[in-house]
Amino acid sequence: MVISFVGILLTLPSCQTATHKNSGPQVEAPPPNLSPQDHSFPQTLPQTSIPQIGKVLPVGVFLGPGAMRAYAHIGVLRALQRAQIPIVAIGGMEWGSIIGASFALSKAANGVEWEMMKLKKDQLPSSGLLNGGLQPKDPQELFNFLSTSFGTKDLGSGNIPFRCSTTDGDQVELISQGKAREQLVKCAVLPPLFSFYQRAGKNYISGALSPADWPTEFRKLGVQFIIYVDVISSGPFMTDKNYSGNSELKALWLAVRGISKQQHLFANLTIEVPMDMDLSDYDHRREAVIQGEQTATKFLPYLEKTIGMQN
C-alpha cells in the first residue's frame, strides 16, 4: 500500500497543472543575514507584485509536510506574527495542515502551540520489540487528538481562509470547510505516523498537489506574496533504528522531500528550517518550535522590505 502511494506522489505533480514559467524578477543574492548553505533562496522567483507606497502586499503561507518536524512551523508562524506580517490565507500538507488549520482558526501562534502540545506520546507509533521498526497507528488516534484540539470547530469559520489536500488514490481534493477533526484526518495521515484513513469505501491519505496549484488557489484568495515553509528538505529525518529494512517507507519520504523541493520554485520566498530530527521524534517538538522561530526571524528584514512594510 505504501509503495503504491509513492507512485501517486511521483505522478501527481506532473499532471495536475500546466507548466509554470518563472518569469519573475531576478534576485542577485540572498539577504545579507542569510547563509546560502543553510537556507533555500532561489535565484529566480515567481512574479511578485510591487507594493504601492503606503500599502503592504497580502501574504499567503503554505506549510509543507514533516510529521513531528512540522512543529517547527509553529515557530515560523510566531516570528511572522510578531513582525505583523499580513497573512490573509494559509494552507498545508500532512502535519503542516493541522498547524495551518489551527492558525487559521485562532490566528495566534502561541495558541497553536498550546493546542499542538496536547498530543500524547501514546497516540504516536513506537518501535516494536520484535520487528524493531515503526508500525503506523490507527487514524482513530489522530482523530482523538484532533477532537481534543479542535472540538467541534469548522474549518470554514476561521479568521483567514484555509486549504489542505488529500487524495483517495484517484484524485486530489482541496479541503476548506467541514468539521476540523474529521477533515484534517484526511489531510494529515501518512506513514510512519498513521495508516490510511478509511471512510465511505475509500482510503484517504495526505495529498500531493502540483506545486503550481497552491499559488493559483492562494491568488484567488487575494494573496500577492507566497511563503513556503519547508521543514523536510534540510537535515536527516529517518533514523536507522526506526526505518531499517523498510525500503518502501524510505522511498515514500524521499518522494515527499522531492515534492517539497519542487514547491520552492512556485513561492516568492521559501523558509527552509534546518533540523536533525526524526519524523517520529515526539520528545523534541519544543526544540523544533524554537528552531523554526530562529530561522524565520532571519528572513524578516528582507520580507518586511519586499512586501512594503519598510521603505
C-alpha positions in Angstrom: 0.0 0.0 0.0 2.8 2.4 0.9 4.8 1.8 -2.3 1.7 2.3 -4.4 1.3 5.8 -2.9 4.9 6.6 -3.9 3.7 6.3 -7.4 0.8 8.7 -6.7 3.3 11.2 -5.2 5.6 11.0 -8.2 2.9 11.3 -10.9 0.5 13.9 -9.5 2.8 16.9 -9.8 3.3 16.4 -13.5 -0.4 16.0 -14.4 -2.4 18.5 -12.3 -1.5 21.8 -13.7 0.1 23.4 -16.8 3.8 24.1 -16.5 4.6 27.3 -14.6 7.2 29.7 -16.1 9.5 31.5 -13.8 9.3 35.0 -15.3 9.6 37.0 -12.1 12.4 39.4 -11.1 16.0 38.2 -10.7 17.4 38.0 -7.3 21.1 38.7 -7.2 21.8 37.3 -3.8 20.1 36.2 -0.6 19.5 38.8 2.1 22.8 39.7 3.8 21.9 38.0 7.1 21.1 34.6 5.5 23.5 31.8 4.6 23.1 30.3 1.1 24.3 27.0 2.5 21.6 26.8 5.2 18.6 28.3 3.6 16.7 27.9 0.3 16.7 31.1 -1.7 16.0 30.5 -5.5 17.9 32.7 -8.0 14.6 33.4 -9.9 11.3 34.0 -8.2 7.7 33.9 -9.5 6.2 37.2 -10.5 6.0 39.4 -7.4 3.7 42.4 -7.2 5.4 45.7 -6.4 3.7 47.2 -3.4 2.3 50.7 -3.8 3.6 53.4 -1.5 1.7 53.1 1.8 0.4 49.7 1.0 1.6 46.2 2.0 1.3 43.0 -0.1 -1.1 40.4 1.4 0.7 37.2 2.2 -0.2 33.6 1.9 1.7 30.9 3.8 1.9 27.2 2.8 3.2 24.8 5.4 4.9 21.7 4.0 4.9 18.1 5.4 7.2 16.8 8.0 5.4 14.7 10.7 6.8 15.7 14.1 9.3 18.1 12.4 6.2 20.1 11.4 6.2 21.6 14.9 8.9 23.9 13.5 6.0 25.6 11.5 4.7 26.9 14.8 7.9 28.8 15.4 7.9 30.2 11.9 4.3 31.5 12.4 5.3 33.0 15.7 8.0 35.0 14.1 5.7 36.1 11.2 3.0 37.1 13.7 5.5 39.0 15.9 6.5 41.0 12.8 2.8 41.6 12.0 3.2 40.1 8.5 -0.3 40.4 6.9 -1.2 36.7 6.5 -4.5 36.5 4.6 -4.5 32.8 3.7 -2.8 29.6 4.9 -2.6 26.0 3.7 -0.7 22.9 4.4 0.2 19.3 3.6 0.3 16.4 6.0 1.0 17.7 9.6 1.5 21.1 8.1 -2.2 21.0 7.5 -3.0 20.6 11.2 -0.8 23.5 12.3 -2.2 25.7 9.4 -5.8 24.9 10.4 -5.1 25.8 14.0 -3.6 29.1 13.0 -6.5 29.9 10.6 -9.0 29.3 13.4 -7.1 31.3 16.0 -4.6 33.5 14.2 -2.4 33.2 17.3 0.8 31.2 17.1 1.0 30.8 20.8 -2.5 29.3 20.8 -1.4 26.9 18.1 1.5 25.7 20.2 -0.8 25.3 23.2 -3.2 23.1 21.3 -0.5 21.1 19.5 1.2 20.2 22.7 -1.9 18.3 23.8 -0.7 15.4 21.6 0.1 12.4 23.8 3.1 10.2 23.1 0.9 7.0 23.1 -1.1 8.5 20.2 2.0 8.0 18.0 3.7 4.8 16.9 6.7 3.3 18.7 9.3 0.8 17.7 8.2 -2.7 18.2 10.2 -5.2 20.3 10.1 -7.9 17.6 10.3 -6.1 14.3 12.2 -3.0 15.5 10.5 -0.6 13.1 7.7 1.8 13.5 4.2 0.5 12.9 1.7 3.2 11.8 -1.1 3.9 14.3 -4.8 3.6 13.5 -6.1 7.0 12.3 -8.6 6.9 15.2 -5.7 8.0 17.5 -5.2 11.1 15.3 -9.0 11.8 15.3 -8.9 11.6 19.1 -6.1 14.2 19.2 -7.9 16.5 16.8 -11.1 16.2 18.8 -9.1 17.4 21.9 -7.5 20.3 20.0 -10.4 21.4 17.7 -13.5 20.2 19.4 -16.4 20.9 17.0 -14.8 23.8 15.1 -15.4 24.1 11.4 -12.5 24.8 9.1 -14.6 27.5 7.3 -15.1 29.5 10.4 -11.6 30.8 10.9 -10.1 34.3 10.8 -8.4 33.6 7.5 -9.1 31.1 4.7 -7.5 27.6 5.0 -6.8 24.9 2.5 -5.3 21.4 2.8 -5.1 18.5 0.3 -6.0 14.8 0.4 -6.2 12.0 -2.1 -8.1 8.7 -2.3 -5.7 7.5 -4.9 -7.8 8.6 -7.8 -8.0 12.3 -7.4 -6.7 15.1 -5.2 -9.2 17.1 -3.2 -8.7 20.6 -1.6 -10.5 20.8 1.7 -11.5 24.2 3.1 -14.5 23.6 5.3 -16.2 20.9 7.4 -15.5 19.7 11.0 -11.8 20.1 11.6 -11.4 16.9 13.5 -13.0 14.9 10.6 -11.5 16.7 7.6 -7.9 17.0 8.9 -7.6 13.3 9.4 -7.8 13.0 5.6 -5.2 15.7 5.0 -2.7 14.6 7.7 -2.5 10.8 7.6 0.7 9.4 6.2 3.1 6.7 7.3 5.1 6.3 9.5 2.7 8.0 11.9 -0.7 6.9 10.7 -2.1 4.4 8.2 -4.6 5.2 5.5 -7.9 6.7 6.7 -10.8 4.5 5.5 -14.1 6.3 5.0 -17.1 5.6 2.8 -15.3 2.8 1.0 -12.2 5.0 0.2 -8.7 5.1 1.6 -7.6 8.7 2.2 -4.0 9.9 2.7 -2.3 13.3 2.6 -2.5 14.6 -0.9 0.4 15.7 -3.2 -0.8 18.8 -5.1 1.0 20.0 -8.1 3.3 22.8 -6.9 1.7 25.3 -9.3 -1.8 24.7 -7.8 -1.0 26.4 -4.5 -0.2 29.8 -6.0 -3.3 29.6 -8.2 -5.5 28.9 -5.2 -3.9 31.5 -3.0 -4.2 34.2 -5.6 -7.9 33.5 -5.8 -7.9 34.5 -2.1 -6.2 37.8 -2.7 -2.6 36.7 -1.9 0.1 38.7 -3.7 3.2 37.2 -1.9 3.5 33.4 -1.2 5.8 32.0 1.5 6.5 28.3 1.5 7.8 26.7 4.8 9.9 23.6 4.2 10.9 21.5 7.3 11.8 18.3 5.5 14.5 19.2 2.9 17.3 20.1 5.3 18.9 17.6 7.6 18.5 13.8 8.3 14.9 12.8 9.2 14.9 8.9 9.2 16.9 7.0 11.8 18.2 3.5 11.1 16.5 2.2 14.2 13.0 3.2 13.1 13.3 2.5 9.3 15.9 -0.2 9.0 14.8 -2.6 6.2 11.7 -0.5 5.3 12.6 0.5 1.8 9.0 1.3 0.9 8.7 3.9 3.7 12.1 5.4 2.8 11.0 5.7 -0.9 7.8 7.4 0.2 9.5 10.1 2.2 12.2 10.6 -0.5 9.3 11.3 -2.8 7.7 13.7 -0.2 11.1 15.5 0.1 11.3 15.8 -3.7 7.8 17.3 -3.9 8.7 19.7 -1.1 11.7 20.9 -3.1 9.5 21.5 -6.1 7.3 23.8 -4.1 10.3 26.2 -3.7 10.1 27.3 -7.3 6.5 28.4 -7.0 6.8 30.5 -3.9 8.0 34.1 -3.7 10.1 33.1 -0.6 11.0 29.7 0.9 11.8 29.5 4.6 13.7 26.2 4.9 14.2 25.1 8.5 17.4 23.0 9.1 16.9 20.3 11.7 18.4 17.0 12.8 15.2 15.3 14.0 13.4 12.1 13.2 9.9 12.2 11.7 8.5 10.5 14.8 10.6 12.4 17.4 7.9 13.4 19.9 10.4 14.4 22.6 12.0 17.3 20.6 8.9 19.1 19.5 9.7 22.2 21.6 13.2 22.4 20.1 11.6 22.2 16.7 9.4 25.2 17.5 12.4 27.2 18.7 14.4 26.3 15.5 11.5 27.4 13.3 11.3 30.8 15.0 15.0 31.4 14.9 15.2 30.5 11.2 12.2 32.6 10.2 13.5 35.6 12.2 16.5 35.8 9.9 14.2 36.3 7.0 12.1 39.1 8.5 14.1 42.2 7.4 14.1 41.0 3.8 10.4 40.0 3.9 9.3 43.3 5.5 11.1 45.3 2.9 9.9 43.2 0.0 6.2 43.3 0.8 6.3 47.0 1.6 6.4 47.2 5.3 9.6 49.1 5.1 10.6 51.7 2.6 
